[in-house]
Amino acid sequence: MAEDRPQIYLLTPPTFDLETFPPLLAQVMGAHDVACLRLALASRDEDAVLRAADAVREVAHAADVALVIENHVGLVERLGLDGVHLTDAARSVRAARKELGGEAIVGAFCAASKHEGMTAGEAGADYVCFGPVGETGLGTGARPERELFEWWSEMIEVPVVAEGALTADLVRAYAPVTDFFAVGEEIWRTDNPVGALGQLIAAMG
């Protein structure tokens, strides 16, 4: 059963302390198998992004975990990252793929839109993200239903990621129909991120 379980796709917090976060990240990655890490910063300040990327790249690559950055396509090669996660659905996928080449990871967040997901996949996305799966005030308020993941898993070969306000119950419900769970604030806002991630993984069954 464990072989069929979804993998963990870890997100950094939108802001973090460059001294304390990397060791915490290393701790989480040392305790649990992580397939990919996304640098998901709120900041648009290039200098802040560069410093943050340097801090987490070392940790990710030491753990043999791929590191992608949210939206900053132009920084991927410059920072020695593995790819980009685009938050504008299918719109930038083709351009990002062209700029970064075939080896880089290009992922697309498509909210709750099956059409955008399919378009992103056709444009060359390596994975498509749907969310938020759980209750959150963020985004447009549109939540992808489990049926979307079910349909996608049966019909589309591009891996699918479930993201946003995940709980143990949601993980349990979506584990059979998703390839990855994108987990970030769900664990970082707790006192024990290692334990919090362990509980979500245990919920996969």
Residue pairs with C-beta under 8 A, 6 or more apart in sequence:
1 205
5 175
5 201
5 204
5 205
6 162
6 174
6 175
6 178
6 179
6 180
6 181
6 204
7 33
7 34
7 35
7 36
7 179
7 180
7 181
8 32
8 33
8 34
8 35
8 180
8 181
8 183
8 197
8 200
8 201
9 34
9 35
9 36
9 37
9 38
9 161
9 163
9 180
9 181
9 182
9 183
10 25
10 28
10 29
10 34
10 36
10 37
10 38
10 65
10 182
10 183
10 184
11 37
11 38
11 40
11 182
11 183
11 184
11 185
12 21
12 25
12 37
12 38
12 39
12 40
12 41
12 52
12 56
12 184
12 188
13 21
13 40
13 184
13 185
13 188
14 40
14 41
14 42
14 43
15 41
15 42
15 43
16 52
16 188
18 51
18 52
18 55
21 55
21 56
22 55
22 56
22 58
22 59
24 193
25 37
25 56
25 59
25 60
26 59
26 62
26 63
27 193
27 194
28 34
28 187
28 193
28 194
28 197
29 37
29 59
29 60
29 63
29 65
30 63
31 194
31 197
31 198
32 194
32 197
32 198
32 201
34 63
34 65
35 65
35 66
35 180
36 65
36 66
36 67
36 68
36 82
36 105
36 180
37 56
37 60
37 65
37 66
37 67
37 68
38 67
38 68
38 69
38 70
38 85
38 182
38 184
39 49
39 52
39 53
39 56
39 67
39 68
39 69
39 70
39 81
40 70
40 85
40 184
41 48
41 49
41 52
41 70
43 49
43 52
46 75
49 69
49 72
49 75
50 75
50 79
53 67
53 69
53 75
53 79
53 81
54 79
56 67
57 67
57 79
57 80
57 81
60 66
60 67
61 67
66 82
66 83
66 105
67 81
67 82
68 76
68 81
68 82
68 83
68 84
68 85
68 105
68 107
69 75
69 76
69 79
69 81
69 83
69 84
69 85
70 84
70 85
70 87
71 84
71 85
71 86
71 87
71 88
72 84
73 84
73 86
73 92
73 95
73 96
73 99
73 100
74 99
75 81
76 82
76 83
76 84
76 100
76 104
77 100
82 104
82 105
83 100
83 104
83 105
83 106
83 107
83 126
84 96
84 100
84 104
84 105
84 106
84 107
85 107
85 108
85 109
85 129
86 92
86 93
86 96
86 106
86 107
86 108
86 109
87 109
89 108
89 109
89 110
89 111
89 113
89 116
89 119
89 120
90 108
90 110
90 116
90 117
90 119
90 120
90 123
90 125
93 106
93 108
93 119
93 120
93 123
93 124
93 125
94 123
94 124
96 106
97 104
97 106
97 123
97 124
100 106
105 126
105 127
106 124
106 125
106 126
107 125
107 126
107 127
107 128
107 129
107 161
108 116
108 117
108 120
108 125
108 127
108 128
108 129
109 129
109 131
109 163
110 116
110 117
110 120
110 128
110 129
110 130
111 130
111 131
111 139
111 140
111 142
111 144
112 130
112 131
112 142
112 143
112 144
112 145
112 148
113 142
114 148
114 151
114 152
117 128
117 130
117 152
117 156
117 158
117 160
118 156
120 128
120 158
121 128
121 156
121 158
125 158
126 158
126 159
127 158
127 159
127 160
127 161
127 179
127 180
128 152
128 158
128 159
128 160
128 161
129 160
129 161
129 162
129 163
129 182
130 144
130 148
130 149
130 152
130 160
130 161
130 162
130 163
131 139
131 143
131 144
131 161
131 162
131 163
131 164
131 165
131 182
132 138
132 139
132 143
132 163
132 164
132 165
133 143
133 144
133 162
133 163
133 164
133 165
133 166
133 170
133 174
134 143
134 164
134 165
134 166
134 167
134 170
135 165
136 164
136 165
138 164
139 164
146 173
146 174
146 177
149 160
149 162
149 174
149 177
149 178
150 177
152 160
152 177
153 160
153 177
153 178
153 179
159 179
159 180
160 178
160 179
160 180
161 178
161 179
161 180
161 181
161 182
162 170
162 174
162 178
162 180
162 181
162 182
163 181
163 182
164 182
165 186
166 181
166 183
166 186
166 200
167 186
168 199
168 200
168 202
168 203
169 203
171 181
171 200
171 203
171 204
172 203
172 204
172 205
174 181
175 181
175 203
175 204
175 205
181 200
181 204
183 197
183 200
186 196
186 200
187 193
187 196
187 197
187 200
190 196
